[in-house]
Amino acid sequence: MAEDYSDNFLAKWLAGELSESELEAFKASDDYEAYKAIINTIDSAELPTADLSKKYEAFQTRIKTQNNSLQENKSSVKRIIPLWVYSLAAACVILFIGYRTFFQLAEYNTDFAQQQVVMLPDGSEATLNADSQLAFKTFGWKTNRELNLNGEAYFKVKKGKTFTVATTQGNITVLGTEFTVISRPKFFSAQCFEGKVRVSINGEKSVILTQGMAINVQEGIANQYNFREKEPSWLTDESSFIGVDISEVIAELERQYNIKVKGKALLKPAQFSGRFTHNNLNQAALTIFTAMDIPYRLLENSIEILSY
C-alpha cells in the first residue's frame, strides 16, 4: 500500500534536505521508483505553470469521475488500477508544478548604461554592472550557493557554505568576502576587496587573492597586481583599468554610454591604465583617446576613430 507523502516531504526530498533515515525509508517504499521516474522526465518538459494548473484541475475531475463509476459498478466490475495510483499521479502533478515554479533559475540582466543590485536568498548581495547577466537557483540555495555570471558584478558574500561564481573562463570560490568578477569574451578579471578568494582559470591555474590583490587574464596571459580602492570605481560612476588592452577599455566605454565606437579595426595593440567618468562622454573620450594618442571624432551618438 502506498504511503501518503506530503508536498513538504517531497519538496525536502527534491532539495536534498531529507535526513539519512528519512531518505532510506523513502527509498524502501513502494512509491520511490514511481516518483523518481516522473521527476527524471521533468527537466525536458516545456509546459508553463498555467497549463499545468489547468491539467491538474482536469485530472482531478477525471479521478472523481472514475471513482464515482467504480462505486456505482463495484459489485460487477473488478477494479484493475488501484486508487492509490491515481492519488500518486495527482501528487506528482502538484509536485511537477512546484518543481517548475521553485527550481527555475532566477535571472537578472542589465542593459547598457545600467546597474542593478540583486539580493541573494542568504542575504548576500550582487551588484551588476552594465550589460551583464546573472543566474542562480533559489531553491536549496543554502546548500548550493552557486551563480553563473556573464559580464561584471561586485559581490558582498555572507559567511556560510562555499559560494561560487561560475563563468565561461574561470570560477571564483569564497566563504564570505567582497570581490568583483569580470567575464567578457576576451577578458577575465577578479579583484578581492575583503577576505580571501580562490580563482580557478579554465580549470588549469588556481590562485589565491587576498585584500587588495587582483588578476587580469587577456589572450590567455594572467597578470596579478595590487590596488588600493575600497570598492569598485564603477559604483561611483567611474571605470578604472590597470594594464588592460585598449579594445576592452573602448568596449566598456560603449557599455557605459550606450554608444558605438566606429573604426575599431584601426586600433593598434596597446594597454591602458587609468579611468574615465560615466557622466561626461566628452571628458571620457578625452581621457582615453588623447592619453593613448588615438585621433577621434565625437559624433551625435557615436565616436569615430580616425587613421593614425
Secondary structure, DSSP 8 states (H G I E B T S, - for coil): ------HHHHHHHHTT---HHHHHHHHHSSSHHHHHHHHHHHTT----HHHHHHHHHHHHHHHHHHHHHHHHTTTTS---S-HHHHHHHHHHHHHHHHHHHHSSEEEEE--TT--EEEE-TTS-EEEE-SS-EEEEE-TTGGG-EEEEEEEEEEEE--SSS-EEEE-SSEEEEESS-EEEEEEETTEEEEEEEESEEEEEETTTEEEEEETTEEEEEETTEEEEEE---SS-GGGGTEEEEEEEEHHHHHHHHHHHHT-EEE-GGG--S-EEEEEEESS-HHHHHIIIIITTT--EEE-SSEEEE---
